[in-house]
């Protein structure tokens, strides 16, 4: 889900058969999946789910990928126990479903996760990455939390609001050229507004020929021309974290 104000179906893509390398923990009032790096350097990344929830294997795969690059990665249940969207759900009911899962009303959960990472994991430098619905969360969070040193919003964008361009810290936005949920006109508007209002490092990057979900839900047997873009987007994500977290 890329815009709570104008719901559109997400392309579920390929659901990985993946068990994960981490484990589940309780973080105050929410559950979370956490995975640790080979060598702890005091850096952590909050990984925010898409509409299919914190247990989606694809999201845990991305958390493990981030952990493998040197970060404690945590995937909290930002739906706070509410059911995630089901791929077999009736899309006619989606607008009502999403109303109780506002991506800009997660401050209580973000605060809880930040406390956990600092107090229980010894995190001194924290970043955030989100996919789809989680990308909206990242966009929102990066306007409010100076302590979060960097953000990567992957095909997620806050629209219909003028208070979302003064980012507090460096933020990377990743989009697919052929994403039906986020048209290129909206990507262009975001680019323009950030140029006008944002005083910190930022980048808006669009990947040729790619659709919604390509970074974490592309089919494993995707066509050969797609793979370089998937690999590049994942590499860009990690490089952004390395540079700023």
PyMOL commands that set and color helices and strands:
alter all, ss='L'
color gray80, all
select helices_A, chain A and resi 57-67+91-99+107-121+133-141+184-197+214-217+224-244
alter helices_A, ss='H'
color red, helices_A
select strands_A, chain A and resi 23-27+30-35+43-48+72-76+125-131+148-154+171-176+202-207
alter strands_A, ss='S'
color yellow, strands_A
deselect
rebuild
show_as cartoon
